[in-house]
Amino acid sequence: MWSPELRRGLSRVLALTVLLTAALVVAAPAQAADNLVQNPSGEALTSGFPNCFEKAGFGTNTFTIGTTTDAHTGSVATKVSITAITSGDRKVTMARTAACAPTVTAGRQYDLSVWYKSTTVAAAMTVFRHDATAGWQYWTDLATLAATSTYAQKTVRTPPLPTGTDQIVWGLSLYGTGTLITDDYSMVDATALPPTPTCTAGVACTKGQWQVMPYQSQVRGIHAVVLQNGKILLVAGSGNDTAAFRAGTFKTAVYDPATGTFTNVTTPEDLFCAGHVQLADGKVLVMGGNKQYPTADGTSGFKGLKSSYLFDPATNAYTKINAMTAGHWYPSATVLGNGDVISLGGLGEDSKGTAFTEYYKASEKRWLAWNEVKQTWKWWGLYPTMVLMQDGRLFYTGSHTFGAGLAGSGASIYDYNAKTITDVPGLQNKDYRDQSMSVMLPPAQDQRVMTIGGGNGHTNVDANRLTDIIDLKAASPTYKPGPLIPQGTLTGGVAQSGDQGKMYVSAVLLPDGTVFETGGALHNRADPVYEASIFDPISNTFRPRMATDPVPRSYHSSAFLLPDGRVMAIGENPGNGTFDMRISVYSPPYLFQGTRPVIQSVAATNWAYGSTQKITVSAPVVRASLIRPAAVTHSSDPNQRFVELPMTVSGNTIGLNVTSNPNIAPPGWYMLFVHGANGVPSVAKWVKLG
């Protein structure tokens, strides 16, 4: 069921704990710049092999690596052959030595070019990076290659190089039976210089700008899902209102940002504090919700529903499907690479923690019975953030709702198939990450997750400024401290001080590859924090003092990306029980930096994994990406991800090279963005992957 590229990657997990990633491919000729590759044609030999190149690979396979006279130019080319393979790959790369490896600058991009012949499509361009602190490590597979019996040139543009990178080496990997011949390597600096700034919007040029809509939401937007038609599903259920619950008044609305209109949707049960996720066909799977509020005498708390529904954007209607095994109030929902869904945690029909693992089989459109599911009988807490890793396992980030973290380190890797849970160390103050937010940093191929802020709704101490970042490709993934969240102001303009941070934080992936962080509060349902910043995953730094939402955004608030590149924020449900129905929209600084490129056409909207998809654009662009639309509540959107797209450029026609790994980009609808050297993104086009 998996692609050849993914099968090769799964073998790498066993040997190197890394998988393929993707980057930007450019088929245009290399720039007239210095070639950074030493001995690029391989004509200078030592002991019969090209100087400054090395034989590499891993796994169980039968292979030969050497030279051939079947060269593109000159009389020497390298040749790799595999006659039998169980796992791994074989390749020729530049030598990983200080003298031979090309020297690079972090944050810059480079065009890598090589001439090759291949009898198989089981070949890819592979890059290793030298970290000034950690040494040599696998970085990424930029693109898979077509089979060709005559020499063909492959030119690939790297993503911006990560912080700490001072050298890279690369080559072509063979991960199936066949023969691969390479010659005439080139590497040039291809960093596009941004144009001279022309912004005339004043402070919005650097801080962005908020707009509070002249109308209010018609429902309490506790749950928000961006639909593939560009509209927003807002789910309230009873909306944390006991009177509405007793009256059986449950609400859902579909909001159209283009017109400012709302369409009410009949809501069959109290979907307050349910879980939700988009499926591959664009429908929204909703699971659980609220069966009962706490009793007045305190003898019973919230109870979870086991009901489940599909919401269809085409009809704006819910359809009931089979129930889950147990009730779930505050459950997680993570879509897998095969389109199935795992849901964990929450409170059951008895008001106690639910230890059942629930598994939705997308091909059968049903929840599996408990004995069809690989159970671990672990309670994961409330809204546990479970992020899909590139090898199919789930990473519990430590972000959750209400109170202290789980026993152990507070974060873990969960292997559903093996029924194992492995603690992950390093998360700071794990018992004070209540309603922190975790996000997979752009691009998803880098497999880095950041957890931001948090507090403890039970002890109600000041929320913290902590961030933690983990590299899930590492042999032993460990959280490491990230930069502190910039501080803002409290009500009345009082500046935060000391270690004061925020919980109820929102983190939104932007189409320029950064993360917008906004909203939050210092205490449980009290003391909103007015602060926003932009995190740059390349430099690992915050750009502080962005424009702040004039509307407080604490408990039951959310922020999410719109297809036009703006960010929408909703919700605020403080301890006095009121609910702020105002809608705010943020325009990031990139929207004030010049003309937006336009995606003029998309040849096809249904994309296969490992395919190349054609688009046309109005002007030169330097980056393309897919962003999965939001399905967010309670500072939790574990399926949010930014997927880098390799580009093959021919004038204004661009071929987009789609990852072969569905765990990098699970099937479903995505927003396709491109942006120019000035960082200004296009308006998104919708495409369906898988």
NUDRENSE-437463 format. One line per 10 residues: number of its first residue (from 1); for each residue x, y, z of C-alpha. Coordinates in nm, 2 decimals. Example, Ala and Ser with C-alpha at 12.3 -4.5 7.8 and 13.67 -1.06 7.14 Angstrom:
REM NUDRENSE-437463
1) 1.23/-0.45/0.78; 1.37/-0.11/0.71
This chain:
REM NUDRENSE-437463
1) 0.00/0.00/0.00; 0.30/0.23/0.05; 0.50/0.40/-0.22; 0.85/0.28/-0.30; 0.98/0.61/-0.15; 0.80/0.55/0.18; 0.91/0.19/0.20; 1.27/0.31/0.17; 1.20/0.57/0.43; 1.06/0.32/0.67
11) 1.38/0.12/0.64; 1.57/0.44/0.72; 1.38/0.48/1.04; 1.53/0.15/1.17; 1.88/0.25/1.07; 1.90/0.63/1.10; 1.56/0.73/1.25; 1.50/0.96/0.95; 1.28/0.96/0.65; 1.25/1.14/0.32
21) 1.16/1.51/0.30; 1.10/1.74/0.01; 1.22/2.08/-0.11; 1.21/2.31/-0.40; 1.31/2.17/-0.74; 1.40/2.40/-1.03; 1.47/2.26/-1.37; 1.61/2.59/-1.51; 1.98/2.59/-1.59; 2.21/2.67/-1.30
31) 2.30/3.03/-1.25; 2.62/3.17/-1.38; 2.78/3.15/-1.04; 3.07/2.97/-0.88; 3.03/2.59/-0.87; 3.08/2.49/-0.50; 3.14/2.13/-0.58; 3.50/2.02/-0.59; 3.60/1.78/-0.87; 3.25/1.82/-1.01
41) 3.30/1.59/-1.32; 3.49/1.33/-1.11; 3.78/1.32/-1.35; 4.05/1.35/-1.07; 4.08/1.00/-0.91; 4.24/0.85/-0.60; 4.26/0.47/-0.60; 4.02/0.46/-0.89; 3.74/0.67/-0.74; 3.67/1.04/-0.78
51) 3.84/1.27/-0.53; 3.61/1.44/-0.28; 3.34/1.18/-0.33; 3.25/0.89/-0.11; 3.06/0.56/-0.13; 2.77/0.55/0.12; 2.45/0.37/0.21; 2.30/0.14/0.47; 2.06/-0.15/0.52; 2.05/-0.50/0.38
61) 2.12/-0.51/0.00; 2.35/-0.65/-0.26; 2.54/-0.38/-0.44; 2.84/-0.25/-0.63; 2.97/0.11/-0.64; 3.24/0.22/-0.87; 3.31/0.41/-1.19; 3.22/0.38/-1.55; 3.34/0.53/-1.88; 2.98/0.59/-1.98
71) 3.02/0.96/-1.88; 2.82/1.27/-1.97; 3.14/1.46/-2.02; 3.50/1.34/-1.99; 3.57/0.98/-1.93; 3.46/0.91/-1.57; 3.11/0.88/-1.41; 3.01/0.71/-1.09; 2.79/0.39/-1.11; 2.58/0.23/-0.83
81) 2.40/-0.10/-0.89; 2.17/-0.30/-0.66; 2.08/-0.65/-0.75; 1.89/-0.75/-0.43; 1.74/-0.53/-0.15; 1.56/-0.58/0.17; 1.61/-0.24/0.32; 1.82/0.08/0.30; 1.99/0.24/0.00; 2.33/0.29/-0.17
91) 2.47/0.62/-0.31; 2.76/0.83/-0.40; 2.78/1.17/-0.23; 3.04/1.44/-0.18; 3.28/1.34/0.09; 3.18/1.45/0.44; 3.51/1.62/0.52; 3.59/1.98/0.60; 3.81/2.00/0.30; 3.57/1.85/0.04
101) 3.21/1.94/0.16; 3.07/2.26/0.01; 3.06/2.55/0.26; 2.72/2.71/0.30; 2.54/2.98/0.49; 2.23/2.91/0.70; 1.91/3.07/0.57; 2.03/3.07/0.21; 1.91/2.84/-0.08; 2.12/2.65/-0.33
111) 2.06/2.50/-0.67; 2.19/2.14/-0.68; 2.23/1.99/-1.03; 2.35/1.66/-1.16; 2.34/1.46/-1.48; 2.22/1.10/-1.45; 2.09/0.78/-1.60; 1.87/0.54/-1.41; 1.71/0.21/-1.49; 1.45/0.26/-1.21
121) 1.24/0.53/-1.05; 1.37/0.41/-0.71; 1.62/0.70/-0.69; 1.62/1.03/-0.51; 1.85/1.33/-0.44; 1.97/1.31/-0.08; 2.12/1.58/0.13; 2.33/1.57/0.45; 2.40/1.88/0.66; 2.68/1.96/0.89
131) 2.56/2.13/1.21; 2.83/2.34/1.37; 2.74/2.18/1.71; 2.59/1.84/1.64; 2.81/1.74/1.34; 2.70/1.55/1.03; 2.34/1.44/1.00; 2.09/1.33/0.74; 1.88/1.63/0.63; 1.64/1.56/0.35
141) 1.56/1.39/0.02; 1.48/1.67/-0.22; 1.30/1.48/-0.50; 1.25/1.14/-0.66; 1.39/1.09/-1.01; 1.24/0.96/-1.33; 1.40/0.66/-1.50; 1.60/0.75/-1.82; 1.82/0.56/-2.06; 1.99/0.87/-2.18
151) 2.15/1.14/-1.97; 1.91/1.38/-1.80; 1.98/1.68/-1.58; 1.81/1.72/-1.24; 1.83/2.06/-1.07; 1.69/2.10/-0.73; 1.67/2.41/-0.51; 1.71/2.35/-0.14; 1.48/2.50/0.12; 1.65/2.77/0.33
161) 1.92/2.59/0.52; 1.85/2.55/0.89; 2.03/2.75/1.16; 2.37/2.61/1.25; 2.44/2.46/0.90; 2.79/2.54/0.77; 2.84/2.26/0.51; 2.63/2.02/0.31; 2.70/1.72/0.09; 2.46/1.55/-0.15
171) 2.42/1.29/-0.42; 2.17/1.05/-0.57; 2.05/0.75/-0.37; 1.94/0.42/-0.52; 1.68/0.24/-0.30; 1.56/-0.04/-0.53; 1.71/-0.29/-0.77; 1.87/-0.12/-1.08; 2.16/0.09/-1.19; 2.22/0.46/-1.14
181) 2.50/0.66/-1.32; 2.59/1.02/-1.22; 2.82/1.28/-1.36; 2.88/1.66/-1.38; 2.77/1.79/-1.04; 2.70/2.16/-0.98; 2.60/2.36/-0.67; 2.55/2.73/-0.68; 2.40/2.99/-0.44; 2.05/3.06/-0.57
191) 1.92/3.28/-0.29; 1.67/3.53/-0.44; 1.73/3.88/-0.30; 1.41/4.05/-0.19; 1.32/4.36/-0.38; 1.35/4.70/-0.23; 1.06/4.75/0.02; 0.78/4.96/-0.11; 0.54/4.94/0.18; 0.35/5.27/0.25
201) 0.11/5.13/0.52; 0.30/5.27/0.82; 0.33/5.05/1.12; 0.14/4.77/0.93; 0.45/4.72/0.72; 0.63/4.56/1.01; 0.35/4.48/1.26; 0.06/4.38/1.04; -0.29/4.50/1.11; -0.61/4.38/1.28
211) -0.97/4.45/1.18; -1.27/4.37/1.40; -1.56/4.28/1.17; -1.86/4.51/1.18; -2.08/4.21/1.26; -2.06/3.94/1.52; -2.07/3.56/1.51; -2.41/3.40/1.53; -2.28/3.11/1.73; -2.02/3.06/2.01
221) -1.73/2.95/1.79; -1.58/2.70/2.03; -1.48/2.47/1.74; -1.36/2.60/1.40; -1.29/2.41/1.08; -1.18/2.57/0.76; -1.37/2.39/0.48; -1.24/2.32/0.13; -1.49/2.57/-0.01; -1.32/2.85/0.19
231) -1.61/2.87/0.44; -1.57/2.82/0.82; -1.76/2.56/1.02; -1.83/2.70/1.36; -1.96/2.45/1.62; -2.10/2.56/1.96; -2.33/2.28/2.06; -2.46/2.42/2.39; -2.17/2.66/2.39; -2.08/2.61/2.76
241) -2.43/2.73/2.85; -2.62/2.51/3.09; -2.95/2.68/3.01; -2.90/2.61/2.64; -2.82/2.24/2.73; -3.14/2.21/2.94; -3.34/2.36/2.65; -3.18/2.13/2.40; -3.06/2.43/2.20; -2.75/2.32/2.01
251) -2.59/2.54/1.75; -2.37/2.52/1.44; -2.32/2.77/1.17; -2.12/2.79/0.84; -1.96/3.14/0.81; -1.86/3.27/0.47; -1.57/3.53/0.51; -1.62/3.65/0.16; -1.98/3.77/0.22; -1.99/3.80/0.60
261) -2.29/3.57/0.61; -2.39/3.28/0.83; -2.59/2.97/0.75; -2.74/2.79/1.05; -2.70/2.41/1.06; -2.93/2.18/1.24; -2.73/2.03/1.53; -2.86/1.69/1.65; -2.67/1.66/1.99; -2.45/1.87/2.22
271) -2.12/1.87/2.02; -1.97/2.11/2.28; -1.61/1.99/2.34; -1.62/1.72/2.08; -1.33/1.62/1.86; -1.31/1.69/1.49; -1.09/1.63/1.18; -1.12/1.67/0.80; -1.13/1.34/0.61; -0.98/1.28/0.27
281) -1.31/1.35/0.09; -1.35/1.69/0.26; -1.62/1.59/0.51; -1.56/1.66/0.87; -1.56/1.37/1.12; -1.70/1.49/1.46; -1.67/1.26/1.76; -1.80/1.27/2.11; -1.92/1.58/2.29; -2.12/1.67/2.60
291) -2.37/1.42/2.74; -2.42/1.60/3.08; -2.29/1.91/3.26; -2.17/1.86/3.62; -2.44/1.82/3.88; -2.52/2.10/4.12; -2.41/1.89/4.42; -2.08/1.81/4.26; -2.13/1.43/4.27; -2.09/1.40/3.89
301) -1.88/1.60/3.64; -1.90/1.64/3.27; -1.99/1.32/3.08; -1.89/1.24/2.73; -2.10/1.13/2.43; -2.00/0.83/2.22; -2.20/0.96/1.92; -2.03/1.05/1.60; -2.13/1.25/1.29; -2.01/1.34/0.94
311) -2.06/1.70/0.84; -2.08/1.75/0.46; -1.98/2.09/0.33; -2.18/2.03/0.01; -2.51/2.00/0.20; -2.43/2.18/0.53; -2.57/1.88/0.71; -2.47/1.63/0.98; -2.52/1.26/0.92; -2.50/1.02/1.21
321) -2.27/0.72/1.18; -2.20/0.44/1.42; -2.10/0.53/1.77; -1.76/0.49/1.93; -1.70/0.23/2.19; -1.70/0.48/2.48; -1.80/0.84/2.55; -1.54/1.11/2.49; -1.56/1.47/2.61; -1.24/1.65/2.50
331) -1.10/1.38/2.28; -0.81/1.41/2.04; -0.85/1.35/1.66; -0.55/1.27/1.44; -0.57/1.17/1.07; -0.32/0.91/0.96; -0.13/0.86/0.64; -0.39/0.61/0.51; -0.68/0.85/0.59; -0.80/0.67/0.90
341) -0.84/0.85/1.23; -0.72/0.78/1.58; -0.91/0.94/1.87; -0.78/0.93/2.23; -0.86/1.06/2.57; -1.14/1.26/2.72; -1.41/1.18/2.98; -1.65/0.89/2.93; -2.02/0.85/3.00; -1.93/0.78/3.36
351) -1.74/1.11/3.39; -1.41/0.93/3.43; -1.12/0.92/3.20; -1.17/0.71/2.89; -0.89/0.46/2.83; -1.03/0.32/2.50; -0.84/0.39/2.18; -1.10/0.47/1.91; -1.01/0.39/1.54; -1.21/0.52/1.25
361) -1.17/0.31/0.93; -1.22/0.56/0.65; -1.26/0.30/0.37; -1.55/0.14/0.57; -1.68/0.47/0.70; -1.72/0.34/1.05; -1.56/0.33/1.40; -1.41/-0.01/1.46; -1.53/-0.21/1.76; -1.30/-0.20/2.06
371) -1.17/-0.55/2.00; -1.08/-0.47/1.64; -0.85/-0.19/1.77; -0.50/-0.23/1.91; -0.57/-0.12/2.27; -0.30/0.01/2.51; -0.56/0.09/2.78; -0.40/0.42/2.86; -0.58/0.74/2.95; -0.42/1.03/2.76
381) -0.60/1.32/2.94; -0.81/1.59/2.79; -0.75/1.71/2.43; -0.40/1.55/2.42; -0.22/1.68/2.12; -0.11/1.38/1.91; 0.10/1.47/1.60; 0.15/1.22/1.31; 0.52/1.15/1.26; 0.67/1.07/0.92
391) 0.70/0.70/1.01; 0.33/0.67/1.11; 0.38/0.68/1.48; 0.21/0.96/1.70; 0.40/1.21/1.91; 0.22/1.32/2.22; 0.36/1.67/2.26; 0.25/1.73/2.62; 0.00/1.99/2.53; -0.34/1.92/2.70
401) -0.63/2.08/2.87; -0.69/2.12/3.25; -0.44/2.06/3.52; -0.11/1.88/3.54; 0.06/1.67/3.26; 0.06/1.29/3.24; 0.29/1.08/3.46; 0.65/1.04/3.34; 0.82/1.31/3.12; 0.50/1.46/3.00
411) 0.56/1.37/2.64; 0.58/1.04/2.45; 0.59/0.86/2.12; 0.30/0.62/2.07; 0.33/0.34/1.82; -0.03/0.22/1.75; 0.08/-0.09/1.56; 0.33/-0.21/1.82; 0.11/-0.09/2.11; 0.41/0.08/2.27
421) 0.44/0.41/2.44; 0.79/0.56/2.49; 0.86/0.86/2.71; 1.03/1.16/2.54; 1.25/1.37/2.77; 1.31/1.74/2.79; 0.97/1.91/2.82; 1.01/2.19/3.06; 0.76/2.22/3.35; 0.54/1.95/3.22
431) 0.28/2.00/3.48; 0.23/2.36/3.37; 0.15/2.31/3.00; -0.23/2.32/3.03; -0.36/2.48/2.71; -0.02/2.54/2.57; -0.03/2.49/2.19; 0.19/2.26/1.99; 0.26/2.30/1.62; 0.47/2.11/1.36
441) 0.71/2.38/1.24; 0.74/2.45/0.87; 0.82/2.25/0.67; 0.66/1.92/0.78; 0.95/1.74/0.61; 1.19/1.87/0.89; 0.98/1.70/1.16; 1.03/1.96/1.42; 0.75/2.03/1.67; 0.73/2.34/1.90
451) 0.52/2.36/2.22; 0.43/2.71/2.33; 0.33/2.85/2.67; 0.08/2.69/2.91; -0.03/2.71/3.27; -0.23/2.50/3.51; -0.60/2.56/3.54; -0.62/2.38/3.87; -0.34/2.55/4.07; -0.40/2.87/3.87
461) -0.04/2.99/3.89; 0.09/3.25/3.64; 0.11/3.10/3.29; 0.46/3.06/3.16; 0.67/3.19/2.87; 0.83/2.86/2.79; 0.88/2.71/2.44; 1.02/2.37/2.37; 1.14/2.24/2.03; 1.20/1.87/1.93
471) 1.35/1.71/1.62; 1.15/1.40/1.56; 1.41/1.28/1.31; 1.68/1.24/1.58; 1.78/0.90/1.69; 1.66/0.98/2.04; 1.41/1.27/2.01; 1.45/1.51/2.30; 1.28/1.84/2.37; 1.52/2.13/2.40
481) 1.43/2.48/2.53; 1.33/2.73/2.27; 1.32/3.11/2.29; 1.09/3.26/2.55; 0.76/3.39/2.43; 0.77/3.77/2.40; 0.57/3.95/2.67; 0.27/4.17/2.62; 0.03/4.37/2.84; -0.26/4.29/3.06
491) -0.59/4.47/3.10; -0.53/4.84/3.15; -0.19/4.83/2.96; 0.00/4.69/3.25; 0.32/4.53/3.12; 0.39/4.16/3.19; 0.70/4.11/3.41; 0.92/3.83/3.53; 0.83/3.49/3.40; 0.47/3.58/3.31
501) 0.36/3.42/2.99; 0.02/3.29/2.87; -0.20/2.99/2.83; -0.49/2.95/2.57; -0.23/3.05/2.31; -0.30/3.02/1.94; -0.02/2.93/1.69; -0.10/2.96/1.32; 0.12/2.84/1.02; 0.16/3.12/0.77
511) 0.22/3.07/0.40; 0.57/3.23/0.42; 0.69/2.95/0.64; 0.66/3.13/0.97; 0.43/3.08/1.27; 0.20/3.35/1.40; 0.14/3.33/1.78; -0.14/3.53/1.93; -0.40/3.55/2.21; -0.40/3.39/2.55
521) -0.44/3.47/2.92; -0.22/3.48/3.23; -0.47/3.27/3.45; -0.75/3.03/3.42; -1.03/3.21/3.23; -0.89/3.54/3.35; -0.64/3.82/3.28; -0.61/3.82/2.90; -0.27/3.89/2.75; -0.25/4.13/2.46
531) 0.06/4.01/2.26; 0.14/3.87/1.93; 0.46/3.76/1.76; 0.59/3.58/1.46; 0.83/3.28/1.50; 1.09/3.21/1.23; 1.18/2.84/1.22; 1.50/2.90/1.03; 1.65/3.14/1.28; 1.46/2.99/1.58
541) 1.37/3.34/1.69; 1.05/3.54/1.76; 0.98/3.87/1.59; 0.81/4.04/1.88; 0.56/4.32/1.90; 0.32/4.24/1.62; -0.01/4.42/1.62; -0.23/4.28/1.89; -0.59/4.17/1.86; -0.80/4.44/2.04
551) -1.05/4.17/2.15; -0.94/3.95/2.44; -0.88/3.59/2.34; -0.85/3.34/2.63; -1.06/3.04/2.71; -1.25/2.89/2.41; -1.07/3.12/2.16; -0.90/3.01/1.84; -0.71/3.16/1.55; -0.66/3.00/1.21
561) -0.54/3.07/0.86; -0.78/3.18/0.58; -0.72/3.10/0.22; -0.64/3.46/0.14; -0.34/3.45/0.38; -0.50/3.64/0.66; -0.57/3.50/1.01; -0.91/3.49/1.17; -0.96/3.49/1.55; -1.28/3.40/1.74
571) -1.40/3.33/2.09; -1.35/3.45/2.45; -1.53/3.28/2.74; -1.40/3.42/3.07; -1.49/3.29/3.41; -1.80/3.51/3.45; -1.97/3.29/3.18; -2.00/3.56/2.91; -1.89/3.49/2.55; -1.74/3.76/2.32
581) -1.89/3.70/1.98; -1.67/3.95/1.79; -1.46/3.83/1.49; -1.11/3.97/1.44; -0.90/3.93/1.12; -0.53/3.99/1.11; -0.34/4.09/0.80; 0.03/3.99/0.84; 0.31/4.23/0.73; 0.36/4.03/0.41
591) 0.03/4.16/0.28; 0.17/4.51/0.27; 0.50/4.44/0.09; 0.39/4.46/-0.27; 0.19/4.29/-0.55; 0.07/3.94/-0.48; 0.16/3.66/-0.72; -0.15/3.49/-0.87; -0.19/3.12/-0.93; -0.35/3.15/-1.27
601) -0.43/2.79/-1.34; -0.40/2.45/-1.18; -0.39/2.17/-1.43; -0.56/1.92/-1.19; -0.71/1.95/-0.85; -0.67/1.58/-0.76; -0.31/1.50/-0.68; -0.14/1.17/-0.64; 0.15/1.11/-0.41; 0.49/1.12/-0.58
611) 0.34/1.30/-0.88; 0.44/1.63/-1.05; 0.15/1.88/-1.08; 0.15/2.18/-1.32; 0.04/2.53/-1.24; 0.09/2.87/-1.40; 0.16/3.19/-1.21; 0.15/3.56/-1.29; 0.50/3.64/-1.18; 0.82/3.47/-1.06
621) 0.79/3.28/-0.73; 1.05/3.13/-0.50; 0.85/2.89/-0.29; 0.54/2.67/-0.30; 0.36/2.49/-0.02; 0.06/2.30/0.09; -0.11/2.40/0.42; -0.36/2.17/0.57; -0.67/2.37/0.67; -0.75/2.42/1.04
631) -0.97/2.21/1.26; -0.90/2.38/1.59; -1.04/2.40/1.95; -0.89/2.46/2.29; -0.54/2.55/2.15; -0.53/2.21/1.98; -0.49/2.15/1.61; -0.26/1.85/1.58; -0.32/1.81/1.20; -0.20/2.15/1.11
641) 0.11/2.13/0.88; 0.30/2.32/0.61; 0.43/2.09/0.34; 0.72/2.21/0.11; 0.66/2.15/-0.26; 0.96/2.10/-0.49; 0.93/2.32/-0.80; 1.04/2.27/-1.16; 1.03/2.60/-1.33; 0.98/2.69/-1.70
651) 0.89/3.05/-1.73; 0.56/3.10/-1.56; 0.48/2.73/-1.58; 0.58/2.54/-1.27; 0.58/2.17/-1.19; 0.52/2.09/-0.83; 0.68/1.78/-0.70; 0.45/1.61/-0.44; 0.59/1.41/-0.15; 0.56/1.03/-0.18
661) 0.50/0.99/0.19; 0.14/1.03/0.30; 0.25/1.06/0.67; 0.42/1.39/0.57; 0.09/1.51/0.41; -0.21/1.29/0.50; -0.48/1.27/0.23; -0.73/1.54/0.21; -0.79/1.90/0.08; -0.50/2.15/0.12
671) -0.45/2.52/0.05; -0.18/2.56/-0.22; 0.02/2.88/-0.18; 0.32/3.03/-0.38; 0.51/3.34/-0.28; 0.77/3.57/-0.44; 1.11/3.69/-0.32; 0.93/3.97/-0.13; 0.76/3.71/0.08; 0.41/3.80/-0.04
681) 0.19/3.49/-0.08; -0.07/3.43/-0.34; -0.43/3.36/-0.25; -0.46/2.99/-0.21; -0.60/2.74/-0.46; -0.76/2.42/-0.32; -0.62/2.09/-0.42; -0.70/1.73/-0.30; -0.41/1.51/-0.22; -0.44/1.13/-0.22
